[in-house]
Amino acid sequence: MKRGFCRLLTVGLCSFGAWPSAAEEAPPAPEPDAPAASFDDLPSPRQADTRYSAYSVPGSTWAFGLGALGIGGGDAFAKLGAAYGFGSGFELGVNLAHLGVGLFNVTAAWHFIDTRHFDLGLRAGVWYGRGEWFWTAQGLVERIVSNLDVLSVPIALTGTVPIERWAQLDLGVQYTYAQLYGSGADSPDSSPFTDAELGQRQFFFRPVARWFASDNTALELSAKLPVNTVVALKSSSPEVPFSDTWAVEGGLRSRLVPDVFGSLRLHYGRVSSALYGAQLYPSFELEMRF
């Protein structure tokens, strides 16, 4: 009987130990992280659009851009751009097409905060325009612009947040210092420099939303929201109302083949009307990286 009691006690203890208490239940398995953008996806930093974002051209990479009918600043009139990424987020670029319309510009960028959930970049440039070199101007416009020189220095700080693999938000804040020179610098008459907003001192915000419809295609929507804008005449600075300076832009960016990207954009704003005679106007750009 003693032996049977010991067997019963052993079976009971084993059975008791086989049932875990509520406090000892195993924790649920952690959910797997959402897959990050791969090296070859448009959302990845190497493939990402540097326009209106915190990103810069990747290190040891050349980027060449060909475009036309752009709106404002470095995209105005035409684009034949070349940029090089030096690594550590540094980039230096120039738009050679502007030399044909009396403009010289150089830009520099620094992507100095690079994390999985937030990026921050600084972009600055120097634009110099000489009216006597603006060979495309004719008639009254030629007489106005030939007496003008312009200096423009834009500085932009942009934050980028990849919300999901298929969505990204950007917010830029920019201040542009500008000054008009020459005998026509006190005239309120319109000129190609002021039409392209190169002759304006301006502080504005630029929110951007991007939706990656596939690994090769992105839809983009942005707005330019000026807080203050003045024309940088020689002896006065008349203010320009918000209704004349705000603008919106929608675009499609697609990777055509590896490291070749095409963009088609539609712009709406008074600056489009001043440059091209219509408030709603398209532009295009082709970019190659290697």
SERO-4910 file (N, C-alpha, C, O; in steps of 0.05 Angstrom, whole numbers):
BEGIN
 pado doro    nc1    nc2    nc3   cac1   cac2   cac3    cc1    cc2    cc3    oc1    oc2    oc3
  Met    A     17    -24      0      0      0      0     17     25      0     11     45    -13
  Lys    A     39     23     15     57     46     16     69     52    -12     72     75    -20
  Arg    A     75     29    -26     86     33    -53     66     45    -72     72     62    -88
  Gly    A     40     37    -70     19     48    -87     14     77    -81      9     93    -99
  Phe    A     16     85    -55     12    113    -48     34    130    -60     28    153    -69
  Cys    A     59    120    -60     81    136    -71     78    140   -101     83    161   -112
  Arg    A     68    118   -115     63    121   -144     41    142   -150     44    158   -168
  Leu    A     20    141   -134     -2    161   -137      8    189   -133      0    207   -147
  Leu    A     25    193   -112     35    219   -106     53    229   -128     52    253   -135
  Thr    A     69    211   -140     87    220   -162     72    228   -187     78    248   -199
  Val    A     51    212   -194     34    219   -217     20    246   -212     18    262   -231
  Gly    A     11    251   -188     -3    276   -182     16    300   -185      8    321   -195
  Leu    A     40    297   -175     59    320   -176     67    326   -206     69    349   -213
  Cys    A     70    304   -221     77    308   -250     54    322   -265     58    339   -281
  Ser    A     29    313   -258      6    326   -271      3    355   -264     -3    371   -280
  Phe    A      8    361   -238      7    389   -229     27    406   -243     21    429   -251
  Gly    A     52    395   -246     73    411   -259     69    415   -288     81    432   -300
  Ala    A     52    398   -301     47    401   -330     28    423   -337     27    430   -361
  Trp    A     13    434   -318     -6    455   -324      5    481   -314      5    486   -290
  Pro    A     13    500   -332     24    525   -323      2    543   -312    -21    542   -321
  Ser    A      9    559   -292    -10    578   -281    -13    601   -300      2    605   -319
  Ala    A    -35    617   -295    -40    641   -312    -17    660   -311    -11    673   -331
  Ala    A     -4    662   -287     18    681   -285     42    672   -300     60    688   -307
  Glu    A     44    645   -306     67    635   -319     63    630   -349     80    619   -362
  Glu    A     40    639   -360     35    635   -388     56    649   -405     65    671   -398
  Ala    A     64    636   -426     85    647   -444     75    673   -457     52    674   -466
  Pro    A     92    694   -458     83    719   -471     78    715   -501     91    698   -513
  Pro    A     60    731   -512     55    728   -541     79    734   -558     95    752   -550
  Ala    A     82    721   -580    105    726   -598    103    754   -609     82    763   -617
  Pro    A    126    769   -609    125    796   -620    118    797   -650    126    779   -665
  Glu    A    103    817   -657     96    820   -685    120    828   -702    136    844   -693
  Pro    A    123    816   -725    147    823   -742    145    852   -751    123    863   -756
  Asp    A    168    865   -753    169    893   -762    161    894   -792    165    875   -807
  Ala    A    149    917   -798    141    921   -826    166    921   -843    187    932   -835
  Pro    A    166    909   -867    190    907   -883    199    935   -891    183    951   -901
  Ala    A    225    940   -888    236    966   -896    239    967   -926    240    946   -939
  Ala    A    241    991   -937    245    993   -966    271    981   -974    292    985   -961
  Ser    A    271    965   -995    295    952  -1004    312    971  -1019    305    994  -1024
  Phe    A    336    962  -1025    356    978  -1038    347    989  -1065    355   1010  -1074
  Asp    A    329    974  -1078    321    981  -1105    293    994  -1106    284    999  -1128
  Asp    A    280    999  -1084    254   1012  -1084    256   1042  -1085    276   1053  -1075
  Leu    A    236   1055  -1096    236   1084  -1097    237   1097  -1069    250   1118  -1066
  Pro    A    225   1085  -1048    227   1098  -1022    255   1096  -1010    260   1111   -990
  Ser    A    272   1080  -1020    299   1077  -1008    315   1103  -1013    312   1116  -1033
  Pro    A    333   1110   -994    348   1135   -997    364   1136  -1023    368   1158  -1034
  Arg    A    374   1113  -1033    390   1114  -1057    373   1121  -1082    383   1133  -1101
  Gln    A    348   1114  -1082    330   1119  -1104    312   1143  -1100    298   1151  -1119
  Ala    A    312   1154  -1076    292   1175  -1069    296   1201  -1084    318   1207  -1094
  Asp    A    275   1215  -1087    275   1241  -1100    288   1262  -1081    279   1265  -1058
  Thr    A    308   1276  -1090    321   1296  -1073    306   1323  -1074    311   1341  -1059
  Arg    A    287   1325  -1093    272   1350  -1096    251   1353  -1073    234   1335  -1070
  Tyr    A    253   1374  -1058    235   1380  -1035    236   1358  -1014    216   1354  -1000
  Ser    A    259   1345  -1010    261   1325   -989    288   1330   -974    304   1347   -982
  Ala    A    292   1315   -953    316   1317   -937    340   1303   -950    363   1307   -942
  Tyr    A    334   1286   -970    355   1269   -982    373   1285  -1000    366   1305  -1011
  Ser    A    397   1274  -1004    417   1285  -1023    426   1262  -1041    420   1239  -1036
  Val    A    440   1269  -1062    451   1248  -1080    469   1230  -1064    486   1239  -1050
  Pro    A    466   1203  -1067    483   1184  -1052    513   1188  -1058    520   1199  -1079
  Gly    A    529   1180  -1039    558   1183  -1042    569   1169  -1066    560   1147  -1074
  Ser    A    590   1181  -1078    603   1170  -1102    584   1166  -1125    587   1147  -1141
  Thr    A    564   1183  -1128    543   1181  -1148    540   1207  -1163    539   1229  -1151
  Trp    A    539   1206  -1190    532   1229  -1206    502   1228  -1213    491   1207  -1217
  Ala    A    490   1252  -1213    462   1254  -1221    460   1276  -1242    469   1299  -1237
  Phe    A    449   1270  -1265    445   1289  -1287    415   1292  -1292    400   1272  -1294
  Gly    A    406   1317  -1294    377   1322  -1299    373   1339  -1323    387   1358  -1328
  Leu    A    352   1332  -1339    345   1347  -1362    315   1353  -1360    298   1335  -1358
  Gly    A    308   1379  -1360    280   1387  -1357    273   1413  -1370    291   1427  -1380
  Ala    A    247   1419  -1372    239   1444  -1384    212   1453  -1372    197   1436  -1361
  Leu    A    207   1479  -1374    182   1491  -1365    178   1490  -1335    156   1488  -1325
  Gly    A    200   1489  -1320    199   1489  -1290    189   1515  -1280    187   1535  -1294
  Ile    A    182   1515  -1254    170   1538  -1241    187   1547  -1217    191   1531  -1198
  Gly    A    198   1571  -1219    211   1583  -1196    239   1572  -1191    244   1548  -1193
  Gly    A    257   1591  -1183    283   1583  -1173    300   1567  -1192    302   1573  -1216
  Gly    A    311   1545  -1182    330   1529  -1197    317   1513  -1220    331   1504  -1238
  Asp    A    290   1510  -1220    276   1496  -1241    265   1514  -1263    256   1505  -1284
  Ala    A    267   1540  -1259    254   1559  -1278    266   1558  -1305    291   1553  -1308
  Phe    A    249   1561  -1325    257   1562  -1353    266   1534  -1364    251   1522  -1379
  Ala    A    289   1525  -1356    299   1500  -1366    319   1488  -1346    329   1503  -1328
  Lys    A    325   1462  -1349    344   1450  -1330    362   1431  -1345    353   1413  -1360
  Leu    A    388   1435  -1342    408   1416  -1351    428   1414  -1327    449   1427  -1326
  Gly    A    420   1398  -1308    433   1398  -1282    453   1375  -1279    450   1354  -1291
  Ala    A    474   1381  -1263    493   1360  -1256    499   1363  -1226    504   1385  -1216
  Ala    A    498   1340  -1212    503   1340  -1183    520   1316  -1176    518   1295  -1190
  Tyr    A    536   1319  -1155    553   1296  -1147    550   1293  -1117    551   1313  -1102
  Gly    A    547   1268  -1108    546   1262  -1079    574   1254  -1069    586   1235  -1079
  Phe    A    583   1269  -1049    610   1264  -1039    611   1244  -1015    632   1237  -1006
  Gly    A    588   1235  -1007    587   1218   -983    581   1233   -958    584   1258   -958
  Ser    A    572   1219   -937    565   1232   -912    543   1252   -915    540   1271   -899
  Gly    A    526   1249   -936    504   1267   -940    509   1292   -955    491   1309   -959
  Phe    A    534   1296   -965    541   1321   -979    536   1319  -1009    542   1298  -1021
  Glu    A    526   1341  -1020    521   1342  -1049    527   1370  -1060    523   1390  -1046
  Leu    A    537   1371  -1084    542   1397  -1098    531   1395  -1126    536   1375  -1140
  Gly    A    517   1416  -1135    504   1415  -1161    504   1442  -1175    508   1462  -1163
  Val    A    498   1441  -1201    497   1465  -1218    477   1460  -1240    473   1438  -1249
  Asn    A    463   1482  -1249    445   1480  -1272    458   1495  -1295    458   1519  -1296
  Leu    A    468   1479  -1314    482   1491  -1337    464   1505  -1356    472   1523  -1371
  Ala    A    438   1497  -1357    419   1509  -1376    414   1538  -1369    408   1554  -1387
  His    A    417   1546  -1344    412   1574  -1337    433   1593  -1349    428   1617  -1351
  Leu    A    456   1583  -1357    476   1600  -1369    465   1612  -1395    474   1633  -1404
  Gly    A    447   1597  -1408    436   1606  -1433    415   1628  -1430    408   1641  -1450
  Val    A    406   1634  -1406    386   1655  -1401    397   1676  -1381    382   1688  -1367
  Gly    A    424   1678  -1381    436   1699  -1365    437   1693  -1335    440   1712  -1319
  Leu    A    436   1668  -1327    437   1660  -1299    459   1641  -1294    466   1624  -1310
  Phe    A    471   1644  -1270    491   1625  -1260    482   1616  -1232    476   1633  -1216
  Asn    A    481   1590  -1228    473   1581  -1201    488   1556  -1193    494   1539  -1210
  Val    A    493   1554  -1167    506   1530  -1156    491   1524  -1130    483   1543  -1115
  Thr    A    487   1499  -1124    473   1490  -1100    490   1471  -1084    507   1457  -1095
  Ala    A    485   1470  -1058    498   1450  -1040    477   1439  -1021    459   1454  -1013
  Ala    A    480   1414  -1014    461   1401   -996    476   1384   -976    497   1373   -982
  Trp    A    464   1381   -952    475   1364   -931    453   1349   -917    437   1361   -903
  His    A    452   1323   -921    433   1306   -907    446   1297   -881    460   1277   -880
  Phe    A    441   1313   -859    458   1309   -835    444   1293   -813    458   1285   -794
  Ile    A    418   1288   -815    405   1269   -796    392   1248   -813    375   1253   -829
  Asp    A    401   1223   -808    393   1200   -825    385   1177   -806    403   1163   -797
  Thr    A    359   1174   -801    350   1152   -784    328   1137   -799    319   1146   -821
  Arg    A    318   1116   -787    298   1100   -801    271   1115   -802    256   1111   -821
  His    A    265   1131   -781    239   1144   -779    239   1174   -784    218   1186   -786
  Phe    A    263   1186   -787    263   1215   -790    290   1223   -803    311   1213   -796
  Asp    A    288   1242   -823    312   1252   -836    310   1282   -837    288   1294   -839
  Leu    A    333   1295   -836    334   1324   -837    357   1332   -856    379   1322   -854
  Gly    A    351   1351   -874    371   1360   -893    371   1390   -897    350   1403   -893
  Leu    A    394   1401   -903    397   1430   -908    406   1433   -937    424   1420   -947
  Arg    A    393   1452   -951    400   1458   -979    402   1488   -983    385   1503   -974
  Ala    A    423   1496   -996    428   1525  -1001    439   1529  -1029    449   1510  -1041
  Gly    A    436   1553  -1039    446   1559  -1066    452   1588  -1069    446   1605  -1053
  Val    A    465   1594  -1091    472   1622  -1099    464   1624  -1128    474   1610  -1145
  Trp    A    447   1644  -1134    438   1650  -1161    448   1678  -1168    444   1697  -1153
  Tyr    A    461   1681  -1191    468   1708  -1201    458   1710  -1229    463   1693  -1246
  Gly    A    443   1731  -1235    432   1736  -1261    441   1763  -1272    440   1783  -1258
  Arg    A    449   1763  -1297    457   1788  -1311    439   1792  -1335    439   1775  -1353
  Gly    A    424   1814  -1335    404   1818  -1355    415   1820  -1383    402   1812  -1402
  Glu    A    440   1830  -1386    452   1833  -1413    456   1805  -1426    459   1804  -1450
  Trp    A    457   1784  -1410    462   1757  -1421    436   1743  -1427    436   1721  -1438
  Phe    A    413   1755  -1422    387   1742  -1425    379   1744  -1455    363   1762  -1462
  Trp    A    390   1727  -1471    388   1730  -1500    360   1723  -1511    354   1731  -1533
  Thr    A    344   1709  -1495    317   1702  -1505    297   1724  -1502    275   1723  -1513
  Ala    A    304   1745  -1487    285   1768  -1483    283   1784  -1509    303   1788  -1523
  Gln    A    259   1794  -1514    255   1810  -1538    239   1835  -1531    224   1835  -1512
  Gly    A    242   1856  -1548    225   1880  -1545    227   1894  -1518    249   1899  -1508
  Leu    A    204   1900  -1506    203   1914  -1481    216   1898  -1458    230   1909  -1442
  Val    A    212   1872  -1458    224   1855  -1438    255   1857  -1439    268   1858  -1419
  Glu    A    265   1858  -1463    294   1860  -1467    304   1886  -1456    325   1887  -1443
  Arg    A    290   1908  -1461    298   1934  -1451    297   1935  -1420    314   1948  -1407
  Ile    A    278   1922  -1408    275   1922  -1379    297   1905  -1366    312   1914  -1348
  Val    A    300   1880  -1376    319   1862  -1363    348   1869  -1368    365   1862  -1352
  Ser    A    354   1883  -1390    381   1890  -1396    393   1909  -1376    417   1912  -1374
  Asn    A    376   1922  -1361    385   1941  -1340    385   1929  -1312    386   1944  -1292
  Leu    A    382   1903  -1311    379   1890  -1285    401   1869  -1281    408   1854  -1299
  Asp    A    410   1867  -1256    425   1844  -1246    411   1834  -1221    397   1850  -1208
  Val    A    413   1809  -1214    400   1798  -1191    418   1779  -1176    433   1764  -1188
  Leu    A    416   1780  -1150    430   1760  -1132    409   1747  -1115    393   1761  -1102
  Ser    A    408   1721  -1114    389   1706  -1098    403   1684  -1083    419   1669  -1094
  Val    A    397   1682  -1057    410   1662  -1039    388   1647  -1024    379   1657  -1003
  Pro    A    378   1625  -1034    358   1609  -1019    371   1590   -999    391   1577  -1005
  Ile    A    358   1587   -976    367   1568   -955    342   1553   -946    323   1566   -936
  Ala    A    342   1527   -947    319   1510   -940    327   1488   -921    347   1475   -924
  Leu    A    311   1484   -900    313   1462   -881    289   1444   -885    266   1454   -882
  Thr    A    293   1419   -890    271   1400   -896    273   1376   -879    294   1363   -876
  Gly    A    250   1369   -867    247   1344   -852    231   1324   -868    211   1331   -880
  Thr    A    240   1298   -867    227   1277   -882    219   1255   -863    236   1246   -847
  Val    A    194   1246   -864    184   1224   -847    172   1202   -864    151   1206   -876
  Pro    A    186   1179   -866    174   1156   -880    153   1143   -862    160   1128   -844
  Ile    A    127   1149   -866    106   1139   -849    103   1108   -851    103   1094   -831
  Glu    A    101   1099   -876    100   1071   -882    117   1066   -906    128   1085   -918
  Arg    A    119   1041   -914    134   1035   -938    123   1048   -963    137   1053   -982
  Trp    A     97   1054   -962     83   1065   -985     77   1095   -983     64   1106  -1000
  Ala    A     85   1108   -961     78   1136   -957    101   1151   -944    115   1141   -927
  Gln    A    104   1177   -951    125   1194   -940    115   1223   -939    101   1232   -957
  Leu    A    121   1236   -917    114   1264   -914    140   1281   -911    159   1272   -899
  Asp    A    140   1304   -924    163   1323   -922    152   1350   -914    130   1358   -922
  Leu    A    167   1365   -899    160   1393   -892    186   1409   -894    205   1405   -879
  Gly    A    185   1429   -912    208   1447   -915    201   1475   -906    178   1484   -910
  Val    A    221   1489   -895    219   1517   -889    242   1531   -903    265   1523   -899
  Gln    A    236   1552   -918    257   1565   -934    256   1595   -931    234   1607   -930
  Tyr    A    279   1607   -931    282   1636   -933    300   1642   -957    322   1630   -960
  Thr    A    292   1660   -974    307   1668   -997    314   1698   -995    297   1715   -994
  Tyr    A    340   1703   -993    349   1731   -994    354   1738  -1023    367   1723  -1038
  Ala    A    345   1761  -1032    349   1770  -1059    353   1800  -1060    345   1815  -1042
  Gln    A    367   1809  -1081    371   1837  -1086    375   1842  -1115    389   1828  -1129
  Leu    A    360   1863  -1125    363   1871  -1153    382   1895  -1155    383   1912  -1137
  Tyr    A    398   1895  -1176    418   1916  -1180    415   1927  -1208    401   1916  -1225
  Gly    A    428   1950  -1212    427   1963  -1239    408   1986  -1240    394   1992  -1221
  Ser    A    408   2000  -1263    392   2024  -1266    363   2018  -1266    346   2035  -1261
  Gly    A    355   1993  -1272    326   1986  -1272    317   1973  -1246    295   1963  -1244
  Ala    A    334   1974  -1225    328   1960  -1200    308   1975  -1183    298   1964  -1163
  Asp    A    300   1999  -1191    280   2014  -1176    253   2014  -1191    234   2026  -1182
  Ser    A    252   2001  -1214    228   2001  -1230    209   1979  -1221    218   1956  -1218
  Pro    A    183   1985  -1218    164   1964  -1210    156   1946  -1233    141   1927  -1230
  Asp    A    167   1952  -1258    159   1936  -1281    168   1907  -1277    188   1901  -1265
  Ser    A    151   1889  -1288    157   1860  -1287    181   1854  -1304    185   1866  -1325
  Ser    A    197   1834  -1295    219   1824  -1310    221   1794  -1307    209   1783  -1289
  Pro    A    236   1780  -1325    238   1751  -1322    250   1743  -1295    244   1722  -1284
  Phe    A    267   1760  -1283    279   1753  -1257    258   1754  -1235    257   1736  -1218
  Thr    A    241   1775  -1235    220   1776  -1215    198   1756  -1220    186   1745  -1202
  Asp    A    192   1751  -1246    172   1731  -1253    179   1703  -1242    162   1688  -1233
  Ala    A    205   1697  -1244    215   1671  -1234    220   1671  -1204    231   1652  -1193
  Glu    A    213   1693  -1191    215   1696  -1162    244   1697  -1153    250   1694  -1129
  Leu    A    263   1702  -1171    291   1705  -1163    296   1732  -1151    315   1736  -1136
  Gly    A    280   1752  -1158    283   1779  -1147    265   1784  -1123    259   1808  -1117
  Gln    A    257   1764  -1109    239   1767  -1085    252   1756  -1060    264   1734  -1060
  Arg    A    249   1771  -1038    256   1760  -1012    232   1747  -1001    210   1759   -999
  Gln    A    235   1722   -993    211   1706   -987    217   1686   -965    238   1673   -964
  Phe    A    197   1683   -947    198   1663   -926    173   1646   -930    150   1656   -929
  Phe    A    176   1619   -932    152   1603   -938    156   1574   -927    179   1566   -921
  Phe    A    134   1560   -925    133   1532   -918    125   1516   -942    110   1526   -960
  Arg    A    135   1491   -944    128   1474   -966    122   1446   -955    141   1430   -952
  Pro    A     97   1439   -951     90   1411   -944     88   1394   -969     79   1403   -990
  Val    A     97   1369   -967     97   1350   -989     87   1323   -980     95   1314   -958
  Ala    A     70   1310   -996     61   1283   -990     67   1266  -1014     63   1274  -1037
  Arg    A     78   1242  -1009     86   1223  -1030     73   1196  -1025     73   1186  -1003
  Trp    A     61   1185  -1046     49   1158  -1044     63   1140  -1064     62   1146  -1088
  Phe    A     75   1119  -1055     90   1100  -1072     70   1079  -1081     65   1059  -1067
  Ala    A     60   1082  -1105     40   1064  -1116     52   1037  -1122     38   1016  -1121
  Ser    A     78   1036  -1127     92   1011  -1132    122   1015  -1127    129   1037  -1119
  Asp    A    138    995  -1132    167    998  -1128    179   1018  -1148    201   1028  -1143
  Asn    A    165   1023  -1170    175   1040  -1191    161   1066  -1195    169   1082  -1212
  Thr    A    139   1071  -1180    122   1095  -1186    114   1109  -1160    107   1096  -1141
  Ala    A    116   1135  -1160    108   1152  -1137     91   1175  -1147     97   1187  -1167
  Leu    A     69   1181  -1132     53   1204  -1136     60   1225  -1115     63   1218  -1092
  Glu    A     62   1250  -1123     72   1271  -1105     53   1295  -1106     43   1302  -1128
  Leu    A     48   1307  -1083     31   1331  -1081     45   1350  -1062     51   1343  -1039
  Ser    A     49   1375  -1070     62   1395  -1053     48   1422  -1056     34   1427  -1075
  Ala    A     53   1439  -1036     43   1466  -1036     64   1485  -1026     80   1479  -1009
  Lys    A     64   1509  -1038     82   1530  -1029     65   1551  -1014     47   1563  -1026
  Leu    A     71   1555   -989     55   1573   -972     72   1595   -960     83   1592   -939
  Pro    A     74   1617   -975     90   1640   -966     79   1654   -941     54   1658   -939
  Val    A     96   1661   -923     89   1677   -900     93   1707   -905     78   1724   -897
  Asn    A    115   1712   -919    121   1740   -926    137   1741   -952    156   1725   -956
  Thr    A    130   1759   -970    144   1762   -995    146   1792  -1002    126   1806  -1001
  Val    A    170   1801  -1009    174   1828  -1018    192   1828  -1043    208   1810  -1046
  Val    A    188   1847  -1061    206   1851  -1084    230   1866  -1075    228   1888  -1064
  Ala    A    253   1855  -1081    278   1867  -1071    289   1889  -1090    310   1885  -1103
  Leu    A    274   1911  -1092    283   1933  -1108    307   1947  -1094    313   1941  -1071
  Lys    A    319   1966  -1109    343   1978  -1099    339   1996  -1075    355   1996  -1056
  Ser    A    317   2011  -1075    312   2030  -1053    286   2025  -1038    278   2041  -1021
  Ser    A    271   2004  -1045    246   1999  -1032    240   1968  -1034    253   1954  -1049
  Ser    A    221   1959  -1017    215   1931  -1017    184   1928  -1015    174   1922   -994
  Pro    A    170   1932  -1037    141   1929  -1037    133   1901  -1031    145   1882  -1042
  Glu    A    112   1898  -1014    103   1871  -1007     85   1859  -1029     70   1873  -1041
  Val    A     88   1833  -1032     71   1818  -1052     51   1802  -1036     58   1787  -1018
  Pro    A     25   1804  -1043      4   1790  -1028      7   1759  -1031     18   1749  -1050
  Phe    A     -4   1745  -1011     -4   1716  -1011    -18   1705  -1036     -9   1684  -1047
  Ser    A    -39   1718  -1045    -54   1708  -1069    -37   1707  -1094    -43   1693  -1113
  Asp    A    -15   1723  -1095      2   1724  -1118     26   1705  -1116     41   1702  -1136
  Thr    A     30   1693  -1093     54   1677  -1089     50   1648  -1082     68   1632  -1085
  Trp    A     26   1641  -1072     22   1613  -1065     20   1596  -1091     13   1606  -1112
  Ala    A     26   1570  -1088     25   1552  -1111     22   1524  -1102     29   1517  -1079
  Val    A     10   1507  -1119      8   1478  -1113     20   1463  -1137     21   1473  -1160
  Glu    A     27   1438  -1132     40   1422  -1152     34   1393  -1148     36   1383  -1126
  Gly    A     26   1379  -1169     22   1350  -1168     40   1337  -1189     44   1348  -1211
  Gly    A     50   1314  -1182     69   1301  -1201     69   1271  -1199     60   1259  -1180
  Leu    A     81   1259  -1220     85   1231  -1222    115   1226  -1227    126   1237  -1247
  Arg    A    128   1210  -1210    156   1203  -1214    158   1173  -1218    147   1158  -1202
  Ser    A    171   1165  -1239    173   1136  -1245    201   1129  -1252    216   1144  -1265
  Arg    A    209   1105  -1243    235   1094  -1252    231   1079  -1278    218   1058  -1279
  Leu    A    243   1090  -1299    239   1079  -1326    255   1053  -1330    245   1033  -1339
  Val    A    281   1055  -1323    299   1033  -1322    317   1037  -1298    315   1059  -1286
  Pro    A    333   1018  -1290    350   1023  -1266    366   1049  -1268    381   1054  -1287
  Asp    A    363   1066  -1247    377   1091  -1244    370   1112  -1265    385   1131  -1269
  Val    A    347   1109  -1278    336   1130  -1296    308   1135  -1288    291   1117  -1287
  Phe    A    302   1161  -1282    276   1169  -1271    263   1190  -1288    277   1208  -1298
  Gly    A    238   1188  -1292    223   1208  -1307    201   1221  -1289    188   1207  -1274
  Ser    A    198   1247  -1291    178   1261  -1275    161   1279  -1293    172   1293  -1310
  Leu    A    135   1279  -1288    116   1296  -1302    101   1311  -1280     89   1298  -1262
  Arg    A    100   1337  -1281     88   1353  -1260     68   1373  -1272     70   1381  -1295
  Leu    A     48   1380  -1256     28   1399  -1263     28   1421  -1242     23   1415  -1218
  His    A     33   1446  -1250     35   1468  -1231     11   1487  -1234      0   1491  -1255
  Tyr    A      3   1498  -1211    -18   1518  -1211    -10   1541  -1193     -3   1537  -1169
  Gly    A    -11   1565  -1203     -4   1589  -1188      1   1613  -1206      3   1610  -1230
  Arg    A      3   1636  -1193      8   1661  -1209     35   1661  -1222     39   1672  -1243
  Val    A     55   1647  -1209     81   1646  -1221     81   1632  -1248     96   1639  -1266
  Ser    A     63   1612  -1251     60   1598  -1277     50   1618  -1298     60   1618  -1321
  Ser    A     31   1634  -1290     20   1653  -1309     40   1674  -1317     42   1682  -1341
  Ala    A     57   1683  -1298     77   1704  -1304     98   1693  -1323    108   1708  -1340
  Leu    A    106   1668  -1319    127   1657  -1336    117   1647  -1363    131   1651  -1383
  Tyr    A     94   1634  -1364     86   1620  -1388     58   1628  -1398     49   1618  -1419
  Gly    A     45   1646  -1384     19   1656  -1394     -5   1640  -1387    -27   1645  -1397
  Ala    A     -2   1620  -1368    -25   1604  -1359    -20   1596  -1331      2   1588  -1323
  Gln    A    -41   1597  -1314    -38   1590  -1286    -34   1560  -1282    -22   1552  -1262
  Leu    A    -44   1544  -1300    -41   1515  -1299    -22   1507  -1321    -27   1511  -1344
  Tyr    A      1   1495  -1313     22   1490  -1333     37   1465  -1326     43   1460  -1302
  Pro    A     45   1449  -1346     60   1424  -1341     90   1429  -1343     99   1448  -1355
  Ser    A    105   1411  -1331    134   1411  -1334    144   1382  -1334    129   1364  -1325
  Phe    A    168   1377  -1343    178   1350  -1343    207   1350  -1336    221   1370  -1338
  Glu    A    217   1326  -1327    245   1324  -1320    254   1294  -1324    238   1276  -1318
  Leu    A    278   1290  -1334    290   1264  -1336    316   1264  -1321    333   1282  -1325
  Glu    A    319   1245  -1302    342   1244  -1285    357   1217  -1289    344   1196  -1290
  Met    A    383   1218  -1290    400   1194  -1292    421   1195  -1270    433   1215  -1265
  Arg    A    425   1172  -1257    445   1169  -1236    464   1146  -1242    455   1125  -1251
  Phe    A    489   1151  -1237    509   1129  -1240    534   1135  -1224    553   1119  -1224
***
